[in-house]
Amino acid sequence: MMRHCVLVVALLATLGTAKANPALQLIVSNESAPAGGTVQVKVFAVTPTPIASGRVLVSFDPSIFGSITQVAFFSAAGDAYGAPTIQGTMLDLNFQSASGGVGCLPGLPVFTVTIPILATASPGATAQITLDTSPAPWMDPNGNAFAVQSIPGAVTVSGNLWIGNVTPGGGVQPAGTAVRVAGSGFNPAATLSVSGVSVSSFEVVSPQEIDFILRAPAELTGKRVRVQNPDGSVVDYFPSFRPVPADAATQQFLSGGAMIFPLRTWVAATPGIPSDVNLALQNPSAVPIDVTVNGGSGQTYQSTVPAGGILTVVGGIPAGDYMSAISASAPIQIVTYTVPPDQYPINLGGIATLFPVQALPPPPPSSSGLPPHPRRSERGSTLAARPKAAQQTQLLATLEFALQEGSPPSTQRAYDAGALIGIFSSSTDSGGNWLSGTSPDLRYVEITVNPAGLVPGTYQGTVTITYNPAVGQEPQQIAVTLYVLNSAPALTLAPPNLIFSYAVYQGSPGTPDEIDQIMTVNSNPPGAAFEIQSSGPVEASASALVGQISRSLVTPEPLYVTPSATRPGIYDTSITVSGSGQSAVAPVKIEVTAGPTPQPVVGAVVDAASQEIGPVSPGEIVTIHGDLIGPPSSYGLRFARDGMVSTELASTVVTFDGIEAPIFFASESELNVMVPYGIPNPNFTLVRVTYFNVPSVEVGVPVVATAP
């Protein structure tokens, strides 16, 4: 029963070919509040289902409701982000969650909408709430589109109990924090509970306010606050952070919607995306945070984000400059965004587009003046960069061959000729008719040399292609040099070895961009054909694509060498080139360090079997959902030398009050662990996840002697 979301995702992936559209059923809650009150409408997944993205339209009856005051969506991992558009009583909501944490937990809404009921609304009036999920596909983490069905809910104007806000509603709040529940209809004998949060006391201050005190640190986002009166009436509210615009420009910008940030925080980041983006910062802490942005021009821009604030324009960055690095005096939430011409909807760039700073500078320019490496479409492949002119094919002007005396004929492909093949003729300075050219399939040119009967030496020749005058293309020539050798030329590599040193970051897959180094293959005389082999986490490729036609590799030839190691460590590997019985080996050392990373985020601690948020007990198997809490790939349990389940798995350690917990499963967004025996506090325990020596903020979880 463990790893609910992971197992569901795996099952969906397995059935993806047989079941094109997995089912997703959403249900809207039924709510009630008096005229002049506020309701929070909740939308749940009927069955816990991992949702990676979605978009929904909701319209509320303007004769009953005022303007929407708050929108929130919730991921078990805390990684959801989006930019809902709000126009009075109409909502256009979109979100993304890379982990599929949205919809993953029973009892945790997919999203909520908080909206006031007009004072003029008639008692007993009912408004049906329906969802329009048609504007965009709802997707699971494997890229499968859901077949979405929704069950409407209703809001009835009745009763006197309601909650309009909980403050602070988000951010990890320290023990002793006083939290205010604002609403109406609170009876002096009302009770209060908060799911998954240890509360030391609460007080019904008035019929409009209840205050409670945190016994332990807590992230209140998505934690259900329930108030129940003695008459049995109950109201639930799911808090979320409500930022205050830091300046008039931010307030104006957000007048048509909102930005919802992932819980991940940063002290150093770089956009990692095109430079024509904007920056938004959110400070859920209780103290101001200073932010510095380094511009590409060398200028720096500074701003202060007040406690509880949001800022969408940093330091007045001029239009001609761009962001190259971001640093903050304390952990802060960051998103990048672009805005279409009509301003809304905002397109947010989420956590996947933000990368820590301190990437290595690019390697120094090659003294040979070689061009930069062609842009890679993926590791180990290159994209051709040669544009094809409308009436003129691009010809390799020279070719070189180096062959031993008595070798068989050798052929190289010269260029992508398309449909412009003409008549081939060849001439040589000496040695007779050893040179020829042809186009065997009207797509490329092949140049062939035959050293039979030639004594060692250097031979020059020319292949000429003459086209039909109707084609309108001038004749083209290829100068060919043939070296006939007594023995195979020795291959050499320059430089003779390479060293790479770079940092990798959790949450930033792959290696840094632009870290290729150039190594040139030489021979004396030049023109020796060779092949490339690499071992270990390194790749070597040549600029060997001309059009889409591959040519032979002959010296001298630049190789673009790229490391592919993505985990910290020291790797000793090599590049080998070989040809004509000769070979050369270049040692390659790769030194990978762990760069500064954002803190792991503990999103929810739940019972592993039920996946319900609640108190934990010693010996219980629990699931911890979060962001960056473990390795990118999944790991099963390991046994320590004493035969017990290891308390460290894939550089992940979980502690309860400082006591390390046995780990049964670890991934980037989910851990399964056993609550250790011996936790000292009978009321709560402090949970911390450490990944690659980076600890999360401790959060308190209620404790009971035994779990059901």
PyMOL commands that set and color helices and strands:
alter all, ss='L'
color gray80, all
select helices_A, chain A and resi 4-15+248-256+351-353+469-471
alter helices_A, ss='H'
color red, helices_A
select strands_A, chain A and resi 23-28+31-33+38-45+53-59+70-73+85-87+90-96+111-116+126-129+147-151+153-157+162-167+172-173+178-184+191-194+199-206+209-214+218-219+225-228+234-237+244-245+266-269+278-282+289-295+300-305+309-311+323-338+347-349+398-404+410-416+423-428+435-438+444-449+457-466+476-485+491-494+498-504+517-523+531-535+538-542+545-546+549-550+557-563+569-579+582-594+601-607+621-627+635-636+648-649+652-656+659-660+663-666+670-674+684-691+694-695+699-702
alter strands_A, ss='S'
color yellow, strands_A
deselect
rebuild
show_as cartoon
